[in-house]
Amino acid sequence: MSLKKKPFGTLPDGRPVEMYVMKNAAGMTVEVIPYGCRLVRILTPDRAGRLGDVVIGHDTFPEYMEDVHGSVIGRFANRIGGATFTIDGKEYPLMKNDGENCLHGGSVGYAYVLWDVVETADGDQPSVTFSYTSPDGESGFPGTLTVKVQYVLTADNSLILDYQAETDHETPVNLTNHAYFNLSGDPSHKMLDTVLQINADEVTAVTDDLIPTGEFVKVEGTHLDFRTPKPIGQDINSPDHLMQVCGGYDHNFVISGSGMRKAAEAWEPESGRVMECFTDLPGMQLYTANSMSSQSKNKGGTPMSDHNSFCLETQFYPDSVHHENFPYENLKPGKPLHTQTVYRFSVR
């Protein structure tokens, strides 16, 4: 039950970057930084009670300036096809940073800016609230958008991610966190034996460049069927064309139900760690770290490698701006966005 602050790094312009360390009575510890509003570490116990870091990342601040590990993604997470959208007949061109498409809001995304720390709280549920004001026209998006993200560590070993956003002009908004998880606590250990369950009957159908067609595909009887728990690696080498193109999973699952509900559960048999994911958002991207550069180093100096981690990115569906049948609306003035995702940790 504590909240502490310590130096972590310095930006090229001299601004300091401090780390906020939250700890609950059970010993679970969460470390966050304002650069990219990032999750840097989540220390949780294994079945023997030994704490281990379940988030892939880096030892030094400069390394975090090179990738999106643990960051909040915006203004629009995932892809926008053709790197353009239209509001009231006006076309808005975006940065093309993924072939002809825009990925994660463009190369000037929220992962690469220093957020403000607007509130901290100690006690039974320590928390840190970060805020970023995205100016009108940033990366091509209209409207000044103010985003607040609060990280809350609860007594029952849950990490709450509370997102709020408001705008002065209609604009697309899709926020998520890009944490890479490895429940073994060892970044050199592959996550292929991690048992995953996803509460989804369908995924969004996509083209080879991962842009949705607007159709939905049933997962039943396919490599995408995680309704019954199975090891992530069981079908990761499926001959399915898209799996071969991606080198593993990079799919948006249509989470069953509505409101706050359980989207997924991951269990690492060796460590015993369990991570449940709850969200009120309609989708979740499963990404299995298919293209990790060995030039980048994990904490401890081990090289990054494919399939050493997985992402459960809660979200609106990719390219929702182009599909009226998707459960999504642009953010408008006077109608703020408020959404939550929770990662709850335990052992068995």
N, C-alpha and C positions, 0 to 999 in steps of 0.2 A: 504494500500500500504506500507507494512513494512515486514521486516524480522528480527527476533530477535533470540538470542541463550541463553539458560539457562541450568543449570545442571539438569540431570534427574536420573543418577545412576552411579554405579561403578561395573566393572567386578571383579570377584574373584582375577584376577591377578593385580588389581589396576588401570587398564585403565579406564578413565572417559568416560561416555556416556552422550552426551549433546543432548538436544532437540532443534529443529529448528522450529520456529513458524512463519508461513507465514499468512499475513492478507491482504485482498484486500479492496478497497474503500467501497464496499457494506457491509463489516463487516464479510464476510465469513473467517473462520480461519482454517488452516490446520497445524497439528503438526506431525513432523516426527523425527525419531531417526536413527542413523547409525547402531544400533544393529539389524541385519536382514533387514536393509533398510525398516523400518516399518512405516506404517501409524498408528499413535496413536489416533489422534482425527481429526474429520471433523465437525466443527461447522457451521451449516447453519440455516437460519431463517425458521420458520413455517409461516402459512398464516397470523398470527397476528404479525409477525416480531420478534418473540422471538427466540433467538439462542438456538440450541440444538445439542448435539453430536450424530451423526448418525452412529458412528463406535463402535462396541462392543470391549471392551478391559479391561485393568487393571489400577489401581491407581499407582502401584509401579513397578520399573524396574525388581526386581527379579521374579515377576510373568510372565513377558514377556520371561524369560529364560526357561519357562516350556511349551510353546505352539507356534503355528505359527500365532497367531492373527496379522493381518495387515502386514505380512512380504512378501518379495519377495521370491518366490519359485524357486529353481534350484538345480542341473543343468537341471533336467528334471521334470517339474511339472506333477502331476497326476501319473499314473501307467505305469510301464514297466513289462509286463508279464514274469514270470519266473525269474525275476531279472537278466536278461542277454540279451545281444545283440551281433551282429557280424558285424565287419567291415573288409573288404578284407580277409575274411576267418578266422579271429582271433576272438575268443569269449572273451567277457569281462563280468566277473561276477560282480554283484552289491550286495549291502546290501539288505537282505530280511527283510523288516520292515513292511510288510503288508501281512501276510501269506507267500506264496511262491513268492510274488511279491515285487517290489521296488516301494515305494510311495514317491513322492516329492523329488527324488534324494537321498533317504536314510536318515539315522538318522543324518548324518553330512551334513545337507543341508544349504542353504544360509540364512535360518531364524536364524541360531544360530552362526553367525560369525559377527564380528564388521567390517563394511564397512568403507572405507575412504571417507571423505568429500573432493571432488576435486574442487567444484565450488559452489558459492552462488551468487545470484543476488537479488537486491532490485528493487523498482520501481513499475510500473503499473502491472507487472507480476512477482512477487517474485518467486524464484526457488531455489532448492537445488539439487545438483548432487552428487550421491554416486557412488563409484567404489569398485569392489572386484575382485581380481585375484585368481581364483581357480586353484591350482597347478595340474600338470599332475598326474593322478592316484587318485585324491581325490574322495572318495566314489566309486572307481573303474572306473571312467570315464577317457578316454585318453585325452591328450592335455592340455596345459595351456590355460585357458579361462579367458579373461578379460571382465568383465561386467560393464556397466555403466547404472544407472537408474536415470533419472531426474524427479523430481516432480515440476510441474509448476502450480501456481494458477493464473487463468486469471480474467479479470475484469468482465466477464459474469458468474462468479461462476462455472467455469469448473476446474476440476483437471486433468491435463495431466500427464500420466505416459509414459515416453519416454524410451524405452529399446534399448541398443546397446550392441553387443557382438562380439568378434573376437577371433579366436583360432589359434594355431600353428599346430594342428593336427585334422583330421576329428573327430567329436564328436557329440553326440546327444545334442540338446539344446531345451528347452521348458520353457519359463519364464512366470510367472504370479504373481499377487498379491493376497494374501489370506485375504483380508479385509472381516469382517463380518458386514453387514449393518442392521441397525434397524432405519427406517425413522421416527419412533415416537419420537426419542430422549430420550426414557425411556428404559433402558436396561432390566427392569423387565417386559416390555410389549411384548407379543407375536407378531410376524409379520404375523400371519395367515390372517389378514384382508388386508394386503398390496396387492394392485392390480398390477399384473405383466403381461407384454406383452413381448414375445420373438419372434423375427423375424426368425423363423426356421420352416421348413417343416418336418425335420427329426432329429433323434438322432442316435448316434452310438449304435448298438446292442452290449450287453455285456453279459458275463457269471455272475454267482452269486458273483464272487469276483471282478466284475467290470472291467474285461479285455475285450476289444473289440474283436468281432468275425471277423471283417472286413466287416460286413454287416451293412445296414442302415434300420431304422424302421420309417415309416411314423407316424407323430403325429396326423394326422387328426382323429377326433372322439374319442380320447383317453384322459387319464388323463395327458398326456404330451403335449396336445395342448394348447399352450399359444399364438397362433397367434392372437386371440381376447383377450383383457385384461380380466383377472379373478383373484379373490383373491387366493393367494398362498395356503391358507388352504382349498380351495374348494374341491380339490381331493387328499389332502395329505394323507388321510387314505384309499386310493384306495386299493381294494383287490388284485391288480396286484402283482404277486409274487416278483418281484424285489423291488417294493415299500415296501412290507412287510419286505423283507430282510434288506433294508436300513433304514427303519423307516421314510421314506420321500423321497424327491428328492435328488439324487446324480447322475445326468445325464449330459452327454456332448451333447449339442445341436449344430447342424450343421447350422451355421448362413448363411442365404440366402445372395447371392450377393458376391462381392469381393471388395477389396480395403477398404478404410475407409468408414464405413457405420454404421447405427444404429443397434445395436444388441438387445437391450432390453430397456424397460422403466418400472420403478416401481413408484407407487403412493400410499402414505399412506393417506387414507381418513380423519382420525382424525386430523392429523397435517397439511395436505395439501402439504407436501413435495413431490417433484418429483425428481427422479434420472434417467437420461438417460445414457446409456452405448453405446459408439461408439468404434469400433475396426477395425483394418485391418487384424486381425487373423481369421482363419476359424472356430474356435469353441469357446464355452463358457460353462463351467460347472456350473450348478445350484445346489447348495448345501444348504440344509435348516437346518443346525445345528442339525443333528439327534442324535448325541451322545455326548452331552455336559456334562462334569462332574460337579456335584453340589459342589464338593470340591474346584473348581476354582471360583474365585469371579470376578464379573463385577466391573467396576468403581462404586464407591459408596458403595461397599461391598455386593451388592445383589448377590445371587448364580447364576451361569450359569445354564441355563436350555435348554432343547430341544426346537427347533423352536423359539428361541428368536431372531434369526437373519437369514440372508441369504447371500450367496456368489454368485457373478457373476464373475467367474474366466475365463477371456479370455485366449485362449490357442490354440496350435496345439492339435489335437485329442490325447487322451490317447493311449499309446502303439504304436504310429506312427512308431516306429523303426521296427515293425514287419508287417507293412501293406503297400505294394507298391501302393495300390489304394487310400491311404490317401494323402491329399495335404501337403506334408512335405518332406524336405530333411535335412540330417545332416548338421551341420555347418562345413565349410571347410576353410582352410587357404586362405586368399586373398578375401574371400567373406563374409564380415561382415553382421551380422543380425541387422536390424533396424525395430522396430515395435512400434506402439503407441496404447494406450487405453485411452479413455477420459470418465470421469464421470462428467456429467453436472447436476447441481442442480437448481431447481426453485420451485415455489409453484402454486397450483391452488385450 
